[in-house]
């Protein structure tokens, strides 16, 4: 099976990371979550409030980043 890297960070929409992560694992793939630093990420959910013309953003679940992705610049 494939190895899959999901790149994300704080304030990711919860369903945009949890759904693919668990579907990939259910299918037998090796899925990992990577963020700028290896830490517990905080996800958000978007919800509509009555009378509002746009959505609100609310804290949701926590998700552990397995790996850190850093950029290295050569000088």
VEXDREN-2710 file (C-alpha; in Angstrom, 1 decimal):
% VEXDREN-2710
k/r/px/py/pz
1/UNK/0.0/0.0/0.0
2/UNK/1.0/3.6/-0.4
3/UNK/2.6/6.0/2.0
4/UNK/0.7/9.3/2.2
5/UNK/1.7/12.6/3.7
6/UNK/-1.0/15.1/4.7
7/UNK/0.4/18.6/5.1
8/UNK/-1.6/20.8/7.4
9/UNK/-1.4/23.2/10.3
10/UNK/-3.4/24.9/13.0
11/UNK/-6.9/26.1/12.2
12/UNK/-7.4/23.5/9.5
13/UNK/-11.1/22.6/8.9
14/UNK/-11.6/19.4/10.9
15/UNK/-13.3/17.4/8.2
16/UNK/-10.7/18.4/5.6
17/UNK/-8.0/16.5/7.5
18/UNK/-9.8/13.9/9.5
19/UNK/-11.9/12.5/6.7
20/UNK/-9.0/11.8/4.3
21/UNK/-6.7/10.6/7.1
22/UNK/-9.1/7.9/8.4
23/UNK/-10.3/6.9/4.9
24/UNK/-6.7/6.3/3.8
25/UNK/-6.0/4.3/6.9
26/UNK/-9.2/2.3/6.4
27/UNK/-8.0/1.5/2.9
28/UNK/-4.7/0.1/4.3
29/UNK/-2.5/3.0/3.4
30/UNK/0.2/4.4/5.7
31/UNK/-1.0/8.0/6.4
32/UNK/1.0/10.6/8.3
33/UNK/0.1/14.2/9.3
34/UNK/2.9/16.8/8.9
35/UNK/2.9/20.4/10.1
36/UNK/5.5/23.2/10.4
37/UNK/6.3/21.7/13.8
38/UNK/5.6/18.4/15.5
39/UNK/2.9/19.3/17.9
40/UNK/-0.8/19.0/18.8
41/UNK/-2.7/20.9/16.1
42/UNK/-6.0/22.6/16.8
43/UNK/-8.7/22.2/14.1
44/UNK/-11.8/24.4/13.5
45/UNK/-15.3/23.9/12.3
46/UNK/-17.3/26.4/10.2
47/UNK/-20.9/26.9/11.1
48/UNK/-23.6/29.2/10.0
49/UNK/-25.4/31.4/12.5
50/UNK/-29.0/32.5/12.0
51/UNK/-29.1/36.0/10.4
52/UNK/-25.4/36.0/9.4
53/UNK/-24.5/36.2/5.8
54/UNK/-21.3/34.2/6.3
55/UNK/-20.0/31.4/8.5
56/UNK/-18.3/31.5/11.9
57/UNK/-15.2/29.6/12.8
58/UNK/-15.2/27.6/16.1
59/UNK/-12.6/25.5/17.8
60/UNK/-13.0/21.8/17.1
61/UNK/-10.7/18.8/17.7
62/UNK/-7.1/18.4/18.4
63/UNK/-4.8/16.4/16.1
64/UNK/-1.3/15.2/16.6
65/UNK/1.2/16.0/13.9
66/UNK/3.5/13.0/13.4
67/UNK/6.2/14.9/11.5
68/UNK/7.6/18.4/11.2
69/UNK/8.1/20.0/7.8
70/UNK/10.7/22.7/7.8
71/UNK/12.2/24.8/4.9
72/UNK/15.9/25.0/4.6
73/UNK/17.4/27.9/2.6
74/UNK/20.8/27.7/1.2
75/UNK/22.8/30.9/1.4
END
